[in-house]
Amino acid sequence: MITTVTTREPAVQEPGPAGAARALRAALPGQNALSPAEQQLLREWLRRLSA
């Protein structure tokens, strides 16, 4: 686990909030912890951040 967390490769290829927002948006379809309404709201926020 430590090797996975401490690799030299960045988790997000594009630095800054926009890159992080794009990475999170890409991961949203595979999760099920949020309700559909929560997912929609989070997608909207991430869309704004990634613009």
Secondary structure as the mmCIF struct_conf table of DSSP 4:
data_model
#
loop_
_struct_conf.conf_type_id
_struct_conf.id
_struct_conf.beg_label_comp_id
_struct_conf.beg_label_asym_id
_struct_conf.beg_label_seq_id
_struct_conf.end_label_comp_id
_struct_conf.end_label_asym_id
_struct_conf.end_label_seq_id
HELX_RH_AL_P HELX_RH_AL_P1 ILE A 2 VAL A 5
TURN_TY1_P TURN_TY1_P1 THR A 6 THR A 6
BEND BEND1 ARG A 8 GLU A 9
BEND BEND2 ALA A 11 GLU A 14
BEND BEND3 GLY A 16 GLY A 16
HELX_RH_AL_P HELX_RH_AL_P2 PRO A 17 ALA A 27
HELX_RH_3T_P HELX_RH_3T_P1 LEU A 28 GLY A 30
BEND BEND4 ALA A 33 LEU A 34
HELX_RH_AL_P HELX_RH_AL_P3 PRO A 36 SER A 50
#
